[in-house]
Amino acid sequence: MESDFQRYYGLNLREELWGENPIGMRRFQALVRGLPLDSSLVRSQDPKRLGVGWNSNTELLAVIAQVIDNGNRLFYQANFKGSMPKPLKIVRPWEDKTKPTTDVDTIKSFMAQTGVHIPLSGEEV
């Protein structure tokens, strides 16, 4: 956790907890809860390693794809008759695996069709 505080917040955890002007428990709790999915603390709480490779960028990409799909569905509903296509559902690694999944390659393919490129973890910009 100490490395996470240094990496993501630029804070020395020891100084923040026991220094001259320590932070309160509410602030400490907010900072811990705000740690991203790829932080070492969050990864240590994932014994099955379900979230490996899924970080804030991947989550943002999934949310963007779902929002765009929702807008497209609203446009389709307003301008066309007939059955609606099924909504895009991107299952996160920690969700139930029995449901249909959409993997990262599918998301990237969808975003490429829209002309948008958002680099995932480990990709060069």
Buried (B, 14 or more C-beta within 10 A) or exposed (E): EEEBBEBBEEBEBEEBBEEEEEBEEEEBEEBBEEBBBBBEBBBEEBEEEEBEBBBEBBBEBBEBBBEBBEEBBEEEEEEEEEEEEEEBEBBBBEEEEEEEBBEBEEBBEBBEEEEEEBEBEEEEE
